[in-house]
Amino acid sequence: MRAIWKGAIAFGLVNVPVKVYSATEDHDISLHQVHNADGGRIRYQRRCEVCSEIIDYEDIDKAYEEDGRTVILSREELKSIPAENSHEIEVVQFVPAEQLDPMTFEKSYYLEPDAKSPKAYVLLRRALEDTDRVAIVQFALREKSRLGALRIRGDVLVLQGLLWADEVREASFPALEASVRISAQEREMSAALVDSMAADFEPEQFTDDYQIQLRQLIEAKLEQGESLDTEATFGAPEAEAGTGEVIDLMEALKRSIERKRGAAAGGGAGAGGVAAGGDGGSKAKAGGARAPRSAAAPKATVKTAASTSAKPAAKAASGGAGTAAKPATKAAAKTTTAKTAAAKSTASKSTAAKSTASASKAPAAKTARKGA
């Protein structure tokens, strides 16, 4: 990192020399503008509207216009402002951190001790730690007088830029002035939804999807050129979201909670088990079986439930002997197949259409459950 500014923190009669570094950086992919007809780079020129000449940067001053009058300010005049020449970060107050409104936060800067001995720097850091407060400071940077807060991040002092009070707008929305009745059940459901999504914030878990997909698009265009097929690159576009108008709030809350619980359970094993037929699905869920979200989910659930239930039945029949379990399973399969054929149920037809192995395992599971 390269220091963007040097100064000193004025802490009472103590001066703490520091170097200032930008604490954040932009990770966005840099794009420039081109003419869509020939790919020519678009350039912006500093052209004077009076003489039409292109003006060099060193020949440009700044101006302020009000009521048809223009005041031109030269660089020398701007540099004469006292605050511009100050290289001091003045501590004016120590306040509780919770009194700072995050809406006022601006850019953050790391402060590095710029002295042979970092003792004064460490002393200020310890003072903030011991009192559990942040220091409110004023400083000048890049032709602006700024408000800031000194806080601690690890072992480093951080200068957090703050907006001035008149830079934060007041929110006034007529819709919020209307009287709205929220039922106790709606509050309970919303609280349950919050609980289902509760977690500790870990920034590393989140990614900038737009930048990732932009990189994917660039690489695909480099490889395929003008023959690029965006649908093949990203897949078919998703359906557009609704207007955001909620018709049934309770129903929306219920569905949200069910969806979160289903995701937490590993992809909704319960839905696949019920589709497989009757209580087999619920028992498979109780046994810990998880079916994938696919058309084959019912088949997988039945097989898992059958294999799980067949083992206790075999042990009960043989007293733990593995060799006795096989005859018991075959007998159970014949008995259950006969009953199922007589009943002519839809479930037996679908089972018989499957492979011989699947047909023998599923009935065995039903017989084992009845015996248990």
C-alpha positions in Angstrom: 0.0 0.0 0.0 1.0 3.6 -0.6 0.4 6.3 1.9 -2.0 9.0 0.6 -1.4 11.5 3.4 0.8 12.3 6.4 -0.1 14.1 9.6 -0.5 13.7 13.3 -3.2 12.9 15.7 -3.6 15.6 18.3 -4.5 13.8 21.5 -4.6 16.5 24.2 -1.0 17.7 24.4 0.2 14.4 22.8 1.0 14.3 19.1 0.9 10.9 17.3 2.6 11.1 13.9 0.8 8.8 11.4 0.6 7.8 7.7 -2.8 7.4 6.2 -3.7 4.5 3.8 -6.9 3.7 2.0 -8.4 0.7 3.9 -10.7 -0.4 1.0 -10.4 -0.9 -2.7 -12.8 -1.5 -5.6 -12.8 -5.1 -7.0 -15.0 -4.2 -10.0 -13.7 -5.1 -13.5 -12.7 -1.9 -15.3 -14.5 -1.3 -18.6 -14.1 1.6 -21.0 -16.4 3.1 -23.6 -16.1 2.4 -27.4 -18.0 3.2 -30.5 -20.3 0.3 -31.2 -19.9 0.7 -35.0 -16.1 0.3 -35.2 -14.8 -0.3 -31.7 -13.0 3.0 -31.5 -12.2 4.2 -28.0 -14.3 7.1 -26.7 -12.2 10.0 -25.4 -13.4 13.0 -23.4 -11.7 16.3 -24.1 -11.5 19.4 -21.9 -12.8 21.8 -24.5 -13.5 25.5 -23.8 -17.0 26.5 -24.9 -15.8 30.1 -25.6 -12.7 29.5 -27.8 -13.4 25.8 -28.6 -9.8 24.9 -27.8 -8.7 21.8 -25.9 -7.4 23.0 -22.5 -4.5 21.5 -20.6 -5.2 20.5 -17.0 -2.8 23.1 -15.6 -4.8 25.8 -17.2 -8.0 24.9 -15.6 -9.4 26.8 -12.5 -12.6 26.3 -10.6 -15.6 28.6 -10.4 -18.9 29.0 -8.5 -22.0 30.4 -10.1 -24.9 32.0 -8.3 -27.7 34.3 -9.6 -26.0 34.7 -13.0 -22.7 35.8 -11.4 -19.6 33.6 -11.7 -16.7 33.7 -9.3 -13.4 32.1 -10.5 -11.1 30.7 -7.9 -7.5 30.0 -8.8 -5.5 27.1 -7.3 -3.5 29.5 -5.2 -6.6 31.0 -3.7 -8.0 27.6 -2.9 -4.7 26.6 -1.3 -4.8 29.7 0.9 -7.8 28.3 2.9 -6.4 27.5 6.4 -8.1 24.1 6.8 -6.5 22.9 3.5 -3.0 23.4 5.0 -3.7 21.5 8.2 -2.1 18.2 8.6 -3.6 17.5 12.0 -6.2 15.0 13.0 -7.7 16.7 16.0 -9.5 14.6 18.7 -12.5 16.6 19.9 -14.6 14.0 21.8 -14.7 10.4 23.0 -18.1 8.9 22.6 -19.7 5.4 22.9 -19.5 3.5 19.6 -23.2 2.7 19.6 -24.0 6.4 19.2 -22.5 6.4 15.7 -25.2 5.9 13.0 -23.8 3.6 10.3 -25.6 5.7 7.7 -23.0 8.5 8.3 -20.0 6.2 7.6 -17.9 7.1 4.7 -14.5 5.8 3.5 -12.1 4.1 6.0 -8.4 4.7 6.3 -5.7 2.7 8.1 -3.3 4.8 10.3 0.3 3.6 10.6 2.6 5.1 13.3 5.1 7.4 11.6 7.7 7.8 14.4 10.8 6.0 15.6 8.8 4.8 18.7 5.1 3.7 18.4 4.6 4.3 22.1 2.2 7.3 21.7 0.2 5.3 19.0 -0.1 2.3 21.3 -1.1 4.6 24.2 -4.0 6.0 22.3 -5.1 2.6 21.1 -5.0 1.3 24.7 -7.0 4.3 25.9 -9.7 3.5 23.4 -9.7 -0.2 24.4 -9.8 0.6 28.1 -12.7 3.1 27.9 -14.6 1.2 25.1 -15.1 4.5 23.2 -14.3 6.0 19.8 -12.6 9.3 19.3 -14.4 11.9 17.2 -11.9 13.8 15.1 -11.8 16.6 12.5 -9.2 16.7 9.7 -8.7 18.1 6.2 -8.1 15.8 3.2 -8.3 16.5 -0.5 -9.7 20.0 -0.3 -12.4 19.1 2.2 -12.7 19.6 5.9 -13.9 16.2 7.3 -15.5 14.6 10.3 -14.2 11.2 11.4 -14.0 8.6 14.2 -10.9 6.8 15.4 -11.6 3.2 16.2 -9.7 0.0 16.6 -9.4 -2.9 14.1 -7.1 -5.6 15.4 -4.0 -3.7 16.5 -4.5 -0.9 14.0 -6.1 2.5 14.4 -8.8 3.1 11.8 -9.9 6.6 10.7 -13.6 6.2 9.8 -14.8 9.1 7.7 -18.2 10.4 8.7 -20.8 12.5 6.9 -21.7 15.9 8.3 -25.2 16.0 10.0 -26.7 18.1 7.1 -25.5 15.5 4.5 -27.9 12.9 5.8 -31.4 13.2 4.4 -34.6 12.8 6.5 -37.0 10.0 5.4 -40.6 11.1 5.0 -42.9 8.6 3.4 -46.7 9.2 3.6 -47.4 5.5 3.4 -45.7 5.0 6.8 -48.1 7.5 8.4 -51.1 5.2 7.8 -52.4 3.1 10.7 -51.5 -0.6 10.1 -52.8 -3.5 12.2 -50.3 -6.4 12.7 -51.8 -9.5 14.3 -50.1 -11.6 17.0 -49.9 -14.6 14.6 -48.3 -12.5 11.9 -45.7 -11.3 14.4 -45.0 -14.9 15.6 -44.7 -16.1 12.0 -42.3 -13.3 11.1 -40.2 -14.0 14.2 -40.1 -17.7 13.2 -38.9 -16.8 9.8 -36.1 -14.6 11.3 -35.1 -17.5 13.6 -34.9 -19.9 10.6 -32.5 -17.5 8.9 -30.5 -16.5 11.9 -26.7 -16.8 11.6 -23.4 -15.1 12.4 -22.3 -12.7 9.7 -19.2 -13.9 7.8 -18.4 -11.7 4.8 -16.4 -14.4 3.1 -19.6 -16.4 2.5 -20.9 -13.8 0.1 -19.7 -13.2 -3.5 -20.3 -10.4 -6.0 -22.3 -12.4 -8.5 -22.4 -9.7 -11.1 -18.6 -9.4 -11.3 -18.2 -13.2 -11.4 -20.7 -13.4 -14.3 -19.2 -10.4 -16.0 -15.8 -12.2 -16.0 -17.5 -15.3 -17.3 -19.1 -13.3 -20.1 -15.7 -11.7 -21.0 -13.9 -15.1 -21.1 -16.7 -16.6 -23.2 -16.5 -13.6 -25.7 -12.8 -13.9 -25.9 -13.2 -17.6 -26.8 -16.2 -17.5 -29.1 -16.0 -14.0 -30.5 -19.1 -12.7 -32.2 -20.7 -16.2 -32.2 -21.2 -15.9 -28.5 -24.5 -17.4 -27.3 -25.4 -15.8 -24.0 -28.1 -18.3 -23.3 -25.6 -21.1 -23.6 -23.2 -19.2 -21.3 -25.6 -18.4 -18.5 -28.6 -20.6 -19.2 -32.1 -19.5 -20.0 -33.1 -16.2 -18.3 -35.2 -16.6 -15.1 -38.8 -15.5 -15.1 -39.2 -11.9 -14.0 -40.1 -11.3 -10.4 -43.6 -10.1 -9.5 -44.5 -6.6 -8.6 -43.7 -7.1 -4.9 -47.3 -6.8 -3.8 -48.2 -9.4 -1.2 -51.7 -10.6 -1.4 -51.8 -13.0 1.6 -49.1 -12.1 4.1 -49.7 -15.1 6.3 -49.4 -17.5 3.4 -46.2 -15.9 2.2 -44.7 -16.2 5.7 -45.7 -19.8 6.0 -44.2 -20.7 2.6 -41.0 -18.8 3.4 -40.6 -20.8 6.7 -41.4 -24.1 5.0 -38.9 -23.4 2.2 -36.1 -22.5 4.7 -36.8 -25.5 6.8 -36.8 -27.7 3.7 -33.4 -26.3 2.7 -32.1 -26.9 6.2 -33.3 -30.5 6.1 -31.1 -31.2 3.0 -33.3 -30.6 0.0 -36.8 -31.7 1.2 -36.6 -35.4 1.8 -40.1 -35.4 3.2 -41.7 -34.5 -0.1 -40.1 -37.4 -1.9 -41.1 -39.9 0.8 -44.8 -38.9 0.7 -44.8 -39.2 -3.1 -43.5 -42.7 -2.8 -46.7 -43.8 -1.1 -48.4 -43.6 2.3 -46.5 -43.9 5.6 -43.4 -45.2 3.8 -42.3 -41.7 3.1 -42.8 -40.5 6.7 -40.9 -43.5 8.1 -38.1 -43.0 5.7 -37.8 -39.4 6.9 -37.8 -40.5 10.5 -35.1 -43.0 9.7 -32.9 -40.2 8.4 -33.2 -41.0 4.7 -32.7 -38.0 2.4 -34.0 -38.0 -1.2 -32.6 -35.7 -3.9 -34.9 -33.2 -5.6 -35.5 -35.2 -8.8 -38.0 -37.6 -10.4 -36.1 -40.5 -9.0 -36.6 -39.3 -5.4 -39.6 -41.6 -4.6 -37.7 -44.7 -5.8 -34.7 -43.8 -3.7 -36.8 -43.2 -0.6 -38.6 -46.5 -0.8 -35.3 -48.4 -1.3 -33.7 -46.7 1.7 -36.7 -47.3 3.9 -36.8 -51.0 2.9 -33.2 -51.6 3.6 -33.4 -49.8 6.9 -36.5 -51.7 8.1 -35.3 -55.1 6.8 -32.3 -55.3 9.1 -34.2 -55.2 12.5 -36.7 -57.8 11.1 -33.9 -60.1 10.1 -32.3 -59.7 13.5 -35.5 -60.4 15.3 -36.2 -63.6 13.3 -32.7 -65.1 13.7 -31.6 -63.7 17.0 -28.7 -61.9 15.4 -27.6 -64.6 13.0 -27.0 -63.3 9.5 -27.6 -66.7 7.7 -31.1 -67.0 9.0 -32.1 -63.5 7.8 -32.1 -64.5 4.1 -34.8 -67.2 4.3 -36.9 -64.9 6.4 -36.6 -62.2 3.9 -37.6 -64.5 0.9 -40.6 -65.8 2.8 -41.7 -62.3 3.7 -41.3 -61.3 0.1 -43.6 -64.1 -1.2 -46.3 -63.4 1.4 -46.4 -59.7 0.8 -46.3 -60.1 -3.0 -49.4 -62.3 -2.8 -51.3 -59.8 -0.7 -50.4 -56.9 -2.9 -51.4 -58.8 -6.1 -54.8 -59.6 -4.6 -55.4 -56.0 -3.6 -54.3 -54.8 -7.1 -53.0 -51.5 -5.8 -51.3 -48.9 -7.9 -48.2 -49.1 -5.7 -47.6 -52.8 -6.5 -47.9 -52.2 -10.2 -45.2 -49.6 -10.1 -43.0 -51.8 -7.9 -43.4 -54.8 -10.2 -42.3 -52.7 -13.2 -38.9 -52.1 -11.6 -36.0 -54.5 -11.5 -36.2 -57.9 -9.7 -33.9 -56.6 -6.9 -36.1 -53.6 -6.2 -39.2 -55.7 -6.3 -37.9 -58.0 -3.6 -36.5 -55.4 -1.3 -39.6 -53.1 -1.2 -42.1 -55.8 -0.1 -39.7 -57.1 2.4 -39.6 -53.7 4.0 -43.5 -53.7 4.3 -43.5 -57.2 5.9 -40.8 -56.2 8.3 -42.7 -53.1 9.4 -45.8 -55.2 10.1 -43.9 -57.8 12.0 -42.2 -55.1 14.1 
